[in-house]
Amino acid sequence: MAPATALAQAAYPAKPVTIIVPFSPGGGVDVMTRLLAEKLRPLLGQVVNVENKAGGSGMIGAVAAVRAPADGYTLLMATAGETAINPHVYKAKMQYAPQKDLAPVSLVVKVPNVLVVNPALPIKSTAELLAYAKAHPGKLSYGTSGIGNPQHLAGELLEKMAGVPLTHVPYRGASNQLTDTAGGSVDMSFVSLGGARPFMKDGRVRAIAMTSPKRSALAPDIPALSETKGLEDYALENWFGLFAPAATPAAVVGKLNDAVAQALKDPELAKRLNELGGEVSPMAPALFKTFIRDESRRFAKIVQDANITPDN
């Protein structure tokens, strides 16, 4: 390593850092990123800005991060969608290869999804849901916040494992999806726990199960789908993590990882992330890289089995 390069890395960061959020302001990813950015500022000794670059199922923001200089000053807060699902759904339309073009910095949160139903339905458990679906084949519909996202894959996985036909209704966001579930336009929804909580609290929807491998500490009274006979291996949740362009020096990635891990130890930040439906889950870069690889393989099979394309 040239002396000048080594000196620059040792001084990192010497100017403000920008985290790209590939979604619109005000959503879960955006809010959580801004909360984290506030805690990173004193740890890094620099301003940490958040820039929204929405569109293209998160791919516009991801491409912007991939094409940025690999110096640690432009980062990406990405979800399972942009890094482990989109390559299998969009294929040739992808302008980047996540595992090749991005350097994993740290997992930040896991975001368990909850399956909620319209309270007028005679369904209060996963077993009752499956019995109802089998008695009314093809009649049950489920909403998600879009085609090919983790909620959509959660529905497809349930269909396959339980052997019940369900009708997918994609929305452009969780708000309309939940409103329609409460109103009966769609029978049920897979949605983030944070988004569903207000609707659950006042009884507009009924929570049936979590899609996480086991009960979430954020909602311990809600069973996991995996507790139902025949669904023991069911698990599908979203997650957010911090990334840098692929050629970012390891020393810079390590410094960022340390800062994220330290920030996530803050009780105030952890509490706010929990309230938004995020389970704090820091992870070392190497472990995060392996995690993404394994998740990508698992998602690829679900996408292939369900023949998910950008149009369905």
Buried (B, 14 or more C-beta within 10 A) or exposed (E): EEEEEEEBBEEBBEEEBBBBBBBEEEBBBBBBBBBBBBBBBEBBEBEBBBBBBBEBBBBBBBBBBBEBEBBBBBBBBBBBBBBBBBBBBBEEEBEBEBBEBBBBBBBBBBBBBBBBBBBEBEBEEBBBBBBBBEEEEEEBBBBBBBBBBBBBBBBBBBBBBBEBEBBBBBBEEBEBBBBBBBEEBBBBBBBBBBBBBEBBEEEBBBBBBBBBBEBBEBBEEBBBBBBBEEBEEBBBBBBBBBBBBBEBBEBBBBBBBBBBBBBBEBEEBBEBBBEBBBBBBBBBBEEBBEBBEEBBEBBBEBBEEBEBEEEE
